[in-house]
């Protein structure tokens, strides 16, 4: 926001009005030192998201409405392995799928079925965006109960190519930043978990063939390192499967130091404590667990993300309507009002921390 201030210097253009004008000073516009922001959202479209997809979409829509309200450019992608099929007649496709890259020894092996589906973008009008949001909401409803809304079979939930999606950000972020002339980009990942290690290409000599065969092998946590050929940074392959995602996030942060990577995870109550202990260890997770018990949300650091938010799926699905009977007492009205605000408080707390990160 810009502000107008007096300079203390007389304006020669106003001196002739001195008899009826008390304001004869020059004014100056003060513009705060701000930055152009943009947001990229990555949505987990995997099968394990089935029980929390509706609640995750609610949280995503809150963030999209926030972006529209403050005129921040955004793009929303969902990762999947279903949209392209398997290239062998699956979903009626007989042609072989084109590869994403030229395979070479020691490069990551990215499945040809991997896709990023662009669900929403700020490039369209408000009317078109609302229609798109309604369509995806119908698809999510159909995923839970196919008798309500039918949906395209290629939008079925799939595996979890989260790590492949993070690798794709090396191309998406600079393109998005250049297109919208942005100074600051934020990347938000909405997921219910991490993915396994990605294998790499490996040449092997099979005894029944004359030339070498380009196969694949898994990464060894004690022997292998990851190297970014552009930045020159190297990273030791971690032992724990979920830490592989953290390594890819660290690589992204080293490549794009001005980009914040934020994780949002919608959790069912039975999964929360296990998830917290995974990243905090078993030494002292109790303060965060207490925060979860009280507020049904928490935020973690040291996970690869700038912040990793955990939100209760049960809390998001609470009915927040304010309804009372005509003859309700003051106590009943107060109780109903407090109950209606419970869900809003959780969203306000998380979205408040989220806004602090991107401002």
N, C-alpha and C positions, 0 to 999 in steps of 0.2 A: 504494500500500500504506500502511495506517495502522500506527502504532507506539504502544506504551504506555510512558509514562515517569513516574518519580516526580517529585513537585513540591517535596519538601522541607518540606511543611506536614503536621502531624499530622492524622490523620483521627479525629474524635471518635467515629465509628461503630466504630472498631477498638480504642479505648483499653482497653476492658474485656477484650481478649484479650492484654494485654501479657505475661502470664506464659508463654504458649506460642506467641506470634506475634511474630516479629522485624520484620515489615513493617507499620508503623503509619502509613505516609505515604499521603497522597492520591495518586491516579494521574490522569493526563490522557492522552487519545488525541490523537496528532498525525497529522493527515491532510495529506499533501503537496498542494501547489497543482497540481492536475491539470486536464485538460480532457477533455470528451467528444468522441471522435473518430468520424468516419465516412468511408467511402471510396466513391467513384464510379469505376467502371472503364468505359472506352470501348474496345471491341475493333474492330479493322479487319476487316471481312468482305468485302474486295475480292478480285478475281481474282488480283492480283499476290501475295497472301498464300498462294497455294496451296502453294508449296514449303516455307513455314515455319509454316503454320497449326498443325500438330501441336505443334511446339516452342513456339510462342507460347501455345497452350492449356495446355501443361505449366507455363509460367511463371505464367500467370493462376491456375491451380489452386493453385500454391504460395502465392500471395497470398491467395486465398480461404480456404485452410486456416489461414493466419496470422490472418486476421480472425476466423474462427470460434474459434480457440484463445484469443484475447484478448477475445472478445465485442465486436467492433467492427461496427456496422451497415454494410452495403455493398449496392450495386446494380451489376449488370453489364449494359451495353447494347452491342449490336453494330450498327454502321451499315451500311445496304444501300440499293440501288435496285431490288432484285429482288422484295421481299416484296409490294409493291403492284401489280406489273406495270406496263403502260403505259396502261391504261384503254381500250384498243381491241381487246378480245377476247383479249388476251394472258393466258394461264393460265386461259382460260374466263371472263374478266370482260368484260362488255359495257358496264357502267355507267361513267360518267365519274368519274375520281378527284376527291375533294374536295380543295380547296386548303388549304394549311397556314395561310394568312393572307390578308388583303385586300391585293391588289396595288395599289401606288401608285408614282408616279414617284420615282426615286432610291432606292427601297428595294432591298435585295438580292433577286435572283431565285432562290428555292429551288425546285428541281424537285419537282413533286407526287409523284414516285415515291420520294422520300427517306423513309426510315423508320429508327427506332431500335427494335431488337428487345430486349426485356428478357429476358436469358437466365437470370440468377440474382439472388436477393435474400436477405438475411438474415431476411426476414419469415417464411420458411417453416421447417418443422421440419428437423432434420438428415437424417432419412430421405428427405424429399421433395427436399432439396438434392442429396443423393448420387445420387438417381435422375435428376434433371435433368442433373447433371454427366456421368453415364454416357451419357445420350441425346445430349448435344452432342458427347461424345467419339466416339460412333458416327457422327454426322453428319460430323465431321472425317475419320474413317476412310473414309467413303463418298465424300468429295470427292476423295480420292486414288485410290481403287479402287472403282468403283461395284458391283463384283461382291461386295464384302464386306458392306456394309450399305447398303440403299437409304435415301434421305433425301427429305424433302419438297422439291419443285422450287422452292418459294419461298425455301428456304434456300440456294439456289445462290449462289456468290460473284458479286459485282457490280462496279460502278465504285467510286470512292473519294470518297464525300461526307464526307470528314473535316472540311472547313471548315463544312459545314452542321451537323455534329454538335457542333462547338465553339459555334456560335451557339445551338444548342438548350440548352446548359448554362446560359444566362442564365435559363431557366425551371426547369431540373432542380435546380440547386444550391440555390436558396432553398426550393424545395418539399421536397427531401430533408432539408435542415437543420431546417426547421420541424417536419416529421413526426417526426423522431427526437430533437428537442430537443438539437441538437449545437452545441458551441462551436467546433469545428474540423473542417473538411471537406478531404479530400485528393482530387484528381482524377488518375487514372492513365490515360494513353492508350497502348494497345499497338497499334503500327502498323508498317508497313514503309516508310513514306514520307509525303510531303506531297501536297497536292492543288493544283490550279490555282486561279487567281482565280475568284471568283464574279461573274457579271455583275450588272447592276442594271436595273431597269425604266426605260424611257425612252419618252416620248410622241413620236410622229412623225406628220406629216400626209402621208398618201398621196394622190396626186393624183386617184385614182379614188373616194375616199371623202369624204363631207361633214364628218365629225367626226374628231378625232385618234384615232390607234391607239396602244394601250399595248404597245410592243414591248420590246426589250432591247438592251443594248450592253455591250461589255467595258469594264473600267476602264482608264484611261490612267495609267501610272506617273508621268508628269511633270506632269499637270494635276489629277488627282482626289485627293480626300481622303475618308477615312472618318470619320464623326462619330457618336458615341454620344449620342443625344438625352437620355438620362437623366443621364449623368455630365458631358456637355458636352465630353468629351475628343475630340480629333481626331488622326488618324494619316494620314501620307502613304502613298499606295499605292506599295509597293516595286516595283522593276524585276524582280527575280528571282522566278520563280513560287513557289519554295519558301518565300520570306520572307513571303508572304501569310498563311500559317498562323501565323507568329511574331507578326504584327500582331494577329490575332484572339486569340492567347494573351495578348498585352500588354493588350488591351482587357478580357479576362476578369480579369486580375490587377488592373487599375485599378478594376474594378467590385466584385470580391471580394478585397480585399487580404489577408484572413486565410486564403485558400485556396491550397494548394500545388498546382501543376500539374506532374506528373511524366510524362516520356515514357519508354517502354521499346520498344526496337527490336531485333527478332531479325534478325541479319544473316548472310548467307552470306559466306564468306571473300573471294570476289571483289568484293563490294560494300563492304567495310568501309573501305578506304583512301579511296575516292571519297567516301563519306559523311562521313568525318572531315574531309577537306579542304574539303568544302562549307561547314562551319560554322567551321572554324578558319582558313580561307584557305590559301594556298599558301606562307605565310611560314615558319611553324614548327609544322607538325603532327606532327613526329617524336616528341616525348615521348609523345603519345597513341597514335601508331602502335606505338611500342615497348611500351606498356602492353597494347595489343591483342594483339601478337605473343606476349607472355609470358603474359598472364592470360586471353586470349580474351574480354575484356570491358573496357569503359571508361565514363566518364561525362563529359558535356559540359555547359557552362553557356553563357550568351549565345545560346540558341536559341529563346527564348520560354518554354521550360520552366524550372522551378526547377532540375531536372537532367534530362538526356536520357541514359538508359542504353543502351549498345550491348552485345548479348550474342551470342556465336557460336552459330548454329543447330547446327553440327557438335558443339560442346562439349555442348550440351543433350541431343543424341541419343546421346551415348556411353553404352554399357552400364555401369552402375555396380555390377553384381552382383560379389560377392567369392567366386570359385570357384577352388579349387586341387586338384591331385591328392592322393591319400592319401599318396603317397611323396614329396611335394614337399619340397625343401630349404628352409632358413630364408631364403635369398636369393630363391627363387621365391615364397615366401609374402609376403615384404616387398614384392616387385615387384607382385604381384597386389593387395595391400592399398593401396599408393600409387595404383595405377591406378584402383581403385574409388572412391577419395576425390577424384579429379581433378574430376569433375563436381560433386560436393558442395561443393568449395571455391569454384567459380565461383558457384554459387547462393548460398552463404553470404556471399561478398563483396558481391554485388549487393543481396541482401536485407538485409544489415547496413547498407549505405548508405541503403537505402530506409527502414528502420526509424528511422534517425537523423533523417530528414526529417520523419517524422510524429509523433515523440515530443515 
